[in-house]
Amino acid sequence: MDAIVPPPSQDSEALEISLSGATELCRLGLGTMIDIRQGFELEMNGSIPGTVHIPMFEVKRLLGHSLSRDEQDAIDTGKPNAIDVQSFFTMINRLHHGHDNILLCICNSGRRSLHAARLLRSMGYGKALSVAGGFQAWKQATAADDAPG
């Protein structure tokens, strides 16, 4: 008798992509990196050229999702962002459906972007992935590329 195998949960789905894989998809025009960090993080640490900035904590709040105390503190720390629900969906639909791009979520370390990819997939955007290692991995990679050698 065959054992019944439950369908894979979203946690077991491959939601992460390597930084090198993500940058190659962007180079080929198949993906768009979406930096989900808060505005003050971009100001303090810099950003990756060519990324689209969509602060995910603010999007969660706009969509009616509850925020943890840390998420709310992050929003309160920065300046208000002009994003609204309509502009969020317009941007995501243009990238995901209009350009048929893979949505490559990136944060500082890869933890928040994993949640963002799950959120986008739960909203019907099946081509959402998290960039493993996040901005820190990109900084290390660019520092290695710039090292004399």
N, C-alpha and C positions, 0 to 999 in steps of 0.2 A: 504494500500500500504506500502510495506517495504521500509524503508529508506536505501539509498545506504551508506554503510560504507566503507570509504577509507581504503586501506591496512595500517597496522601499519608502521610508519616511524621508521628509525633506532634509532631516539632519544627515542621512546617509548619502544623499545625492552629492555629486561632485559640484560644489559651489565655488571652489577656489581655482584660480589660475595663477601660474607663476608670473612674476613681473616681466620676464623675457617673453613669455607667450602673449601677455597683454600688450606689450609695446609692439610686438610683431603684428598683432591683429590691427592695432591702430595704424601702423605704417602701411598696411595693405588696404586700409579704408574699410575694414570689416568690423571695427569696434570703436567705441568712444569711451575714454576714461572720464568717470564722473567723480570728482573730489567731493566727498560728503562731509569734510571737516567744517567746523565753524569758521566764520570769517576771521576771527582773531587768531586762529591757528595759522591761517594762510599768511596773515600779516607778520606773525612772529617767526614762522619757520620757512616761508616761501611756498611756491607751488610748482607743479610739474607743467612745463609748457604744453599747450594744446588741450588741457583738461577743461571740462565744463564744471563749474562750481554749483552744487546743489546741497545746501546744509541740511543733512538728513534729520537732525533733531527738530528743526523747525517744520520740516515736511511732516514728520510724525504728529506734531502738535496740530498742524492744519488739518490733517486727516482724522483727528479725533482720537488718536492713540494716546494712552497714558504715558507719561514720561517719568523716569526715575528721578530721584533728587539730583543725582550727578548730571543727568541730561538737562534738567531745568536750570541747574547752576551754570552749565556751559552756555545755554542760550542767554541767560541773564548777564554773563560776563561780556559778551560781545555787543556790537551795535545791531539794532534791528535790521533784518534783511527784508527786501522788498518782494520776496517771493510770495505768491498766493497759490491757492489750489489750481486755478485755471492755468497760470503760467507754468506750474510744475507739470501738469498733465500735457500741456501743449509741447513743452520741451521734451519730455520723455517719449511721447507718442511720435514726435518728429524724428527722434533718434532711433527708437526701437522699430516702429512700423514704417515710417516714411523712408528712412535710409537703410532699414533692415540691419542695423548695427547691433552688436553685442554690447550690452551695458556693463562696463567694467568699473565696479565701485571700488574706490580707494579711500582709505582713511590714513591715520598716522601709522598704525601697526598691522592692520588687517582684521582686527577684532570687530570694530563697528561696521566695517564694510561687509562682513559676513552677515550681520543682521540686516543691513540695507539690501543685500542681494536676496535674502529670504523674504523681506517685506515686498520688494518689487515682484518677485515670483508669485507671492500670494495674491498680488493685485493683477496677475495675468501677464506679466512681462517675463516670459520664460527664458529669455536670453540674457539674464542678469547673472553676473559672476562677481566674486570678490577677488581683488588682487592680493595675493599672499605677501605678507611683509609690509605692505602699504608704502607710505611716503618714506619711512625709514629705510626700506629696502632700495627704493629709488635713489635716495641720498648716498647710500653705500655704493651702489652700482655706478653712479656718476662720479663719485670720488675715486673709485678704482679706475674708471676710464680716464680721468684727468691726472692720475698719478704718473710721474715720470717713469719711464721704463724702457 
